[in-house]
């Protein structure tokens, strides 16, 4: 008996196309937000260390915006890492 006719004829699903562009956009905004956040902290720390007469004004909307973007990018990264392990 020949095994040629016993092959599975069901089509295989196409391979994954890679990372969607929206994921890269979220990652880019998250990295940008983290860079702005870190440089703001370093700039403020440098001003405090260089001069005693420094006052600062913390912008709540800016912290919410940059913190939210960093949280979104980090959460998306963790979610995608866990999806790949299943």
C-alpha positions as CSV (number, residue, x, y, z in Angstrom):
1,X,0.0,0.0,0.0
2,X,1.3,3.4,-0.9
3,X,1.5,6.3,1.5
4,X,1.4,9.0,-1.2
5,X,-2.4,9.2,-1.0
6,X,-2.4,9.4,2.8
7,X,-1.0,12.9,3.0
8,X,-3.0,15.6,4.7
9,X,-4.5,17.9,2.2
10,X,-5.6,20.6,4.6
11,X,-3.9,24.0,3.8
12,X,-1.5,25.2,6.4
13,X,-2.1,28.7,7.9
14,X,0.2,31.4,6.6
15,X,3.1,32.4,8.8
16,X,2.7,35.4,11.0
17,X,3.4,38.7,9.2
18,X,5.5,40.1,12.1
19,X,4.9,42.9,14.5
20,X,2.1,45.3,13.4
21,X,3.0,48.9,12.8
22,X,0.7,50.2,15.6
23,X,2.8,48.2,18.1
24,X,6.0,49.9,16.9
25,X,4.2,53.3,17.1
26,X,3.2,52.7,20.8
27,X,6.8,51.5,21.6
28,X,8.2,54.6,19.9
29,X,5.9,56.9,21.9
30,X,6.8,55.0,25.1
31,X,10.5,55.4,24.5
32,X,10.1,59.1,23.7
33,X,8.0,59.6,26.9
34,X,10.7,57.8,29.0
35,X,13.4,59.9,27.5
36,X,11.6,63.1,28.1
37,X,10.8,62.0,31.7
38,X,14.4,61.0,32.5
39,X,15.9,64.1,30.9
40,X,13.4,66.3,32.8
41,X,14.4,64.7,36.1
42,X,18.1,65.0,35.3
43,X,17.7,68.7,34.2
44,X,15.8,69.5,37.4
45,X,18.3,67.6,39.6
46,X,21.2,69.5,37.9
47,X,19.4,72.8,38.5
48,X,19.0,72.0,42.2
49,X,22.6,71.0,42.5
50,X,24.0,74.0,40.8
51,X,22.0,76.7,42.4
52,X,20.2,77.2,45.7
53,X,17.5,79.6,44.3
54,X,15.7,77.1,42.2
55,X,11.9,76.7,42.2
56,X,10.1,74.1,40.2
57,X,6.6,73.7,38.9
58,X,5.4,70.2,38.3
59,X,3.0,69.9,35.5
60,X,0.4,67.3,36.4
61,X,-1.0,66.9,32.8
62,X,2.6,66.3,31.6
63,X,3.3,63.7,34.2
64,X,-0.1,62.0,33.4
65,X,0.6,62.1,29.7
66,X,4.2,60.8,29.8
67,X,3.5,58.4,32.6
68,X,0.5,57.0,30.7
69,X,2.5,56.6,27.5
70,X,5.3,54.8,29.4
71,X,2.7,52.6,31.1
72,X,0.9,51.8,27.9
73,X,4.1,50.9,26.1
74,X,5.4,48.8,29.0
75,X,2.0,47.0,29.4
76,X,1.8,46.3,25.7
77,X,5.4,44.9,25.8
78,X,4.6,42.6,28.7
79,X,1.3,41.5,27.2
80,X,2.9,40.6,23.9
81,X,5.7,38.7,25.7
82,X,3.1,36.6,27.6
83,X,1.1,36.0,24.4
84,X,4.2,34.5,22.7
85,X,4.6,31.9,25.5
86,X,1.2,30.3,25.0
